[in-house]
Amino acid sequence: MNMIRSSEDSTLIRNTLQRWQFLIQEYQLVKAKKHPRYRFVQDFYTANGLQRQNFIKYYNRFLNKPTSSSLLPQKRGPRYKIRRTPGFIEQKVLELRYNGANRYEIHATLKERYNNFTPA
């Protein structure tokens, strides 16, 4: 008996994409006033168990980049490496901490030297 590895199984992704593609087609029919069942967009949201804010987020993302990958949930939270303090400043902060400076003194010291790169 062959077992399917869950890491290789794309059923959830495929189902998510099919659902969102279907919902977008239905939404466009409602907006064009050609849908046989829904007269108003709010009726469409209610019948499909959607919140307007969430649907519009996915719909606009799809309009900006009409690929199937735009309909999948995106990574949440900040990008770690982009917001990281540069290493040379981090070392300077650690050195000042070791010498007994508090955060206000550290900020003032670094502000004089690094100006725009000073961590808050």
N, C-alpha and C positions, 0 to 999 in steps of 0.2 A: 504494500500500500504506500503510495507516494503522499508525503505530507507537503502542504504548501507553506512556505515560509511567510510569516506575516510581513516581513520587511519587503518582500517581493510582490505581495498582493496589493494591487491598486484598485480594489473594488470601491473603497470609500472615496477615493479621489474621483473615480469615474462616476459614481452616483452623485457626488456633489456637483460635478460639472454638468451632468445631464439635468439636474434639478434647476440650477441657476440659468442654464441656457433656455429651458422651458419657461421659467418665470420671466425672463427678459422678453421672450417672444410674446407671451401673454400681456405683459405690461405695455409693450409697444402697440398691441392691438387696442388695448383700453385707451391709451393716449390718442390713438387715431380715431377713436369712437367707432370701431368696427368689431368689437368683441361681442359675441352673441350672448354672453352671460352677465358681464360686469358693465355697468353704466358709468360708475365712478371708480376712481383709483382706490379710494378708501375701502370700497367693497372688495376689490382685488386683494388688498393687504389683509383684510379681516378673514377672507375665505382661505387664504394660504398661510395664515398664522405668522405674518411678517410684521415687523416694525418698520415704519416708513424710513426712519433714519438709517437703519442697517441696509435696507434694500437699495436706497439711493446711493449709499457709499459704494456698494458693489456695482451698481448700474453705471455710475460715473467712472469708476475705475475701468469697467469694460469699454465704455465709450472712448476713453482716452487711449486705451491700448487693447484693441479688440482681439485678444488671444485668449485661449482657454486658461492659461496660467493666471490671468488677471482675476479670474473668478474664484481662485483658491484663497483661503485665509493667508494673510501675510504675517510675517514675524512681528511680534509685539515688542515694545520697549525700545529704549535707546540703543544705538549702535555702540558697542563697547569701545572699540578701538578709535572711533572718531572723537569721542568725548574725553579720552584719556589725557591726563596732564603729561607733557613731554618728560622724558626720563631725567634730563639734566635739572629741571625745575623740581621734580620729585625728590631728587637727591639733596638739593639745597634745602627743601622743606624739612626733610629728615634731619639734616645737619643742624638747622636752626632749632628744631624741636629738642634735639639732644642737648643743645646748649641752654635750654630752659625758656625759650621764647614762646609766648602764647600765640594764638591764631591772629590776633590783631597786629602784633609786632611782626609776625611773619609776613602778613599781607603788606604792611607798610614797607618792609625791607625789600620785598620782591617787586612792589609797585615801582620803586625808584629805578630798579635795574631792568625789569622785563616788560613793564608797562602793559601792553595788550595781552601778554601771555600769563599774566598774574592770575593764579587760581583764586576763587572767591573764598 
